[in-house]
Amino acid sequence: MRLELNESQRELKSRLREYFARLTAEMAPDGGRPDYVATIRRMGEDGWLGLGWPVEYGGQGRGPVDQMIFVEESHWAGVALPLLTLGTVGPAIMQLGTPEQKARLLPGILRGELHFSIGYTEPSAGTDLASLRTRAERDGDEWVITG
């Protein structure tokens, strides 16, 4: 199967390629790797981190192909992205977060100021989330954790 980009997607690809070339030249003028935190914050200032996020949360509301173009162009430029934060944590907060959490966390993610990581393991499951046995159950005002 061969996928062809439409005109808008080709323009985005060209624009991003130019953007990342300028960004890396500015953030690493010696030709080395740019500083991750400074680069992500700059991308946030420039409005690129929310490319695929809904407009209501400060994003550009673009679709999956545009998001893939963004990821690929950053890859070819050698610019690491906070993919877990942008693609997993942010959307989870959008869907499940309280209004206060959304207001407090989502803007910081889009500015490149908040970064998340996820750690999980169990002795009998390792990192296989489907095999986790630990459970948390509400008991009145407390949570009881077993497993």
C-alpha positions in Angstrom: 0.0 0.0 0.0 1.4 3.4 -0.9 0.1 6.5 0.9 0.3 9.9 -0.8 0.4 13.1 1.1 -2.1 15.7 0.1 -1.0 19.3 -0.7 -1.7 20.5 2.8 0.4 17.7 4.3 3.2 18.3 1.8 3.2 21.9 2.9 3.3 21.0 6.5 6.2 18.6 5.9 8.2 21.3 4.2 7.4 23.9 6.9 8.4 21.5 9.6 11.6 20.5 7.9 12.5 24.2 7.6 11.4 24.8 11.2 13.5 21.9 12.6 16.5 23.0 10.6 16.3 26.5 12.1 15.6 25.2 15.5 18.5 22.8 15.7 20.8 25.5 14.2 19.7 28.0 16.9 19.6 25.5 19.8 22.9 23.8 18.9 25.0 26.3 16.9 28.1 24.1 17.4 26.4 21.3 15.5 26.0 19.0 18.5 22.7 17.8 19.9 20.4 20.6 21.2 19.6 20.7 24.9 16.4 18.7 25.3 14.6 20.8 27.9 15.4 24.1 26.2 14.4 22.7 22.8 11.0 21.4 24.0 10.3 24.7 25.7 11.1 26.5 22.5 8.8 24.2 20.5 6.1 24.9 23.1 6.6 28.7 22.7 6.4 28.2 18.9 3.1 26.3 19.3 4.2 23.0 17.9 3.7 20.7 20.8 -0.1 20.7 20.6 -0.2 19.9 16.9 -2.6 17.0 17.4 -4.4 18.2 20.5 -7.9 19.5 20.3 -8.2 23.3 19.8 -10.3 23.5 23.1 -7.2 22.5 25.0 -4.8 24.8 23.2 -3.8 22.5 20.4 -4.0 22.9 16.6 -6.6 20.1 16.2 -4.7 18.4 13.4 -5.3 14.7 12.4 -3.1 11.6 12.7 -1.3 12.0 9.4 -0.2 15.5 10.3 0.9 14.3 13.8 3.0 11.5 12.1 4.6 14.1 9.8 5.5 16.1 12.9 7.0 13.0 14.6 9.0 11.9 11.5 10.4 15.4 10.8 11.5 15.8 14.4 13.2 12.4 14.2 15.0 13.2 11.0 16.2 16.4 12.6 17.4 14.6 15.7 15.0 16.4 18.0 13.6 14.2 20.8 9.9 14.6 21.6 8.1 14.0 24.9 5.9 11.5 23.2 4.6 9.9 26.4 3.6 13.3 27.8 2.0 14.5 24.5 0.4 11.3 23.3 -0.6 9.5 26.5 -0.6 11.6 29.7 -2.1 14.7 28.1 -4.9 12.9 26.3 -5.7 11.0 29.5 -6.0 14.2 31.5 -8.2 15.7 28.7 -10.5 12.7 28.9 -10.4 11.8 32.6 -9.1 14.9 34.5 -11.1 17.3 36.6 -11.5 20.8 35.2 -8.9 22.0 37.8 -6.4 19.3 36.6 -6.9 20.3 33.0 -6.5 24.0 33.8 -3.4 23.3 35.9 -1.6 20.7 33.8 -2.4 20.9 30.1 -1.1 24.4 29.5 2.2 23.5 31.1 2.5 20.4 28.9 1.9 22.6 25.8 4.5 25.1 27.0 7.0 22.3 27.3 7.4 22.9 31.0 5.8 19.6 32.3 7.2 16.2 31.5 5.8 12.9 32.7 7.1 9.4 33.0 5.4 6.2 34.0 6.9 3.4 36.0 5.2 0.1 36.6 6.2 -3.4 37.5 5.3 -6.4 39.7 7.5 -9.4 40.7 5.3 -11.9 38.9 4.3 -9.6 36.0 7.3 -7.5 35.2 6.0 -4.7 32.9 3.2 -6.7 31.4 0.2 -4.6 32.5 -2.3 -7.3 31.6 -0.7 -9.6 34.2 -0.7 -7.1 37.1 -2.4 -8.4 40.2 -2.3 -5.4 42.5 -5.7 -3.9 43.0 -7.0 -0.8 44.8 -10.5 -0.9 46.2 -12.4 1.9 47.9 -13.3 1.1 51.5 -15.2 4.1 52.9 -12.8 7.1 52.9 -9.7 4.9 52.3 -8.2 2.8 49.6 -7.2 -0.8 50.3 -4.4 -2.0 48.1 -3.9 -5.8 47.6 -1.7 -7.9 45.4 
